[in-house]
Structure formats: structure tokens, C-alpha cells
Amino acid sequence: MERPVTGPDPAPRRVRVVLAERRGSRRLVRTRAEVEDQTEVGDVLLRGLVRTQLGLSLRLAGLVVVLLGVLPLLFALVPALGSVQVLGVRLPWLLLGLLAYPFLGLVGWAHTALAERVEQDFADLVDD
């Protein structure tokens, strides 16, 4: 029993496979609506976002204050450090006048990157 030759085989039909909806999807849609409608739940979520960003800012500001604020105190308590020269430049000028700016730039970059990650995590929570 041979099949009659009638031409090329017809293209197989495409089948669309749809995964079942996740159980939590209804909750996530509600979460976005809670934020957009400014309900109590949305307000709590937004306050959490603001609190997280404020904590990040305060921690990085504390780091800057401690690292840059302790240097003048150190030079005042140990005057011999003020006369140390590195590459012909006195140590206080080198640390506070030159190296402080790249440090502040690095802290600013870190703050931006971490704040964007916090915002992305919040958006993923709300939009997912």
C-alpha cells in the first residue's frame, strides 16, 4: 500500500501553546491598581519605596561624613601626618584636595545605581 504522490507534503499546522495563568497574577494586577488608585495598600507600598531610598541615601551620606570628616580630625590629632609628603604633595592636600573628588563621584555613581535597582525592584513587584 503505497501513498499516491500528489506533490510536496503540506506544511504542518501551527499549534499555539498557552501556559496556564500564574495564580498570583490577579494579585499583581491588583497591586498595580492599588498604587495607581492611591489606596491604603498602594500608600504603604510607596512609603516602603521612599523609606528604602531614604535609608540608602542616609547610609551613603554617613559613609561620606565618616570617611571625609575623620580626616581633618586625624590631621589635627596627629600633626606629624600633616607634614608627610607623597610625590611632593603634602598628605592633607592629597587626600582632601585631590582624592576626595573621585571618592565623591564614586559614591554618587553608587547611589544612582543602587537607587535605580530599588526602583526597578519596586516596578517589578508592581508590574509583574
Secondary structure, 3 states (H helix, E strand, C coil): CCCCCCCCCCCCCCCCCCCCCCCCHHHHHHHHHHHHCCCHHHHHHHHHHHHHHHHHHHHHHHHHHHHHHHHHHHHHHCHHHHHCEECCEEHHHHHHHHHHHHHHHHHHHHHHHHHHHHHHHHHHHHHC
